[in-house]
Amino acid sequence: MHIVEVVKKSLLLMCVLMVSMVGLASAADSPTNYISVDGYGEVTATPDRANINIGIVSNAKTAKQAQQDNAAAANAVKAALQDLGIDPSDMKTSHYNFRPVYSQEKNKTNKVIGYTASCSLEVVVNDISQTGLVIDRALNNGANRVNNLNFDLKEPEVYSKEALRVALRDARAKADIIADELGIKIKGIKLVTESVGSVEPRADMTLAKMASAGAMDNEAPEPTPIEAGTIELGATVHVDYIIE
């Protein structure tokens, strides 16, 4: 009898434990109610740095002369920009090309009639007010191309973080409106995802090309006006708010 009672009690205890475990599993598996919203934030910043790609193209009858002319022009441009206060570490050669030039006359396409040497110089202008002056000085000292010009920020993370804050506030405001209209309460956050991007301003390169044409024609060009405009940095967040 004693053994039978022990067995009965053991079976009873096992049943109680199984019921308890089923209850816990049911509670854990119960769905969490939540609302999902997207928030967007944007801040506007004034660029404080310019990046200019300056090109130097030299043509000559001989390979040696084309190479020497290009090297001399490149060194003259670098020296002129250093005189403006551009640090040598903010200038680097980004492209160099040397090629023969062939005759375009009929039946003479394989005849070499000259050589072209070209290089590109990437220049970082930390004093953005000098952007136009840098272009003018380069074009007046041997450069004959402005391949690209763009503006950016020295500390973009400062503005990206602010855009993210604005996006989070926007998401919460939307969630509060939804909760208020439905008569529910927000009690927590289930998930947050974010992404940050930027829209670069477009510089007016037409003016730079006009200045280049004037310099090539040995005319005194007007100072190149460059407007940096603004940069809009945006952030998007997706938030799942737990509700009750």
Number of C-alpha atoms within 10 A of each C-alpha: 6 7 8 9 10 11 12 12 12 12 12 12 12 12 12 11 12 12 12 12 12 11 12 12 11 11 10 10 9 9 8 10 11 16 15 17 17 19 22 21 21 21 17 14 15 14 20 17 18 21 19 21 21 25 24 24 22 21 20 19 14 14 16 12 17 23 20 14 19 24 18 13 20 25 13 17 23 22 16 18 21 15 11 13 14 20 15 13 8 13 19 14 14 13 12 13 11 17 13 18 17 14 14 12 9 6 8 10 12 11 13 14 14 17 20 21 23 20 21 22 22 19 25 22 21 18 12 19 15 16 23 16 17 25 26 22 18 26 25 22 19 25 27 22 22 21 16 14 21 17 25 19 16 12 10 14 12 10 21 22 16 17 24 24 19 20 24 23 16 19 23 17 14 16 22 16 11 17 17 12 9 9 9 12 15 17 11 12 14 15 11 14 10 15 12 18 13 17 11 15 17 14 16 14 16 9 16 24 16 14 26 24 16 17 20 17 10 10 12 12 17 11 14 19 15 19 15 22 13 17 21 17 23 23 24 22 22 18 21 19 23 17 16 12
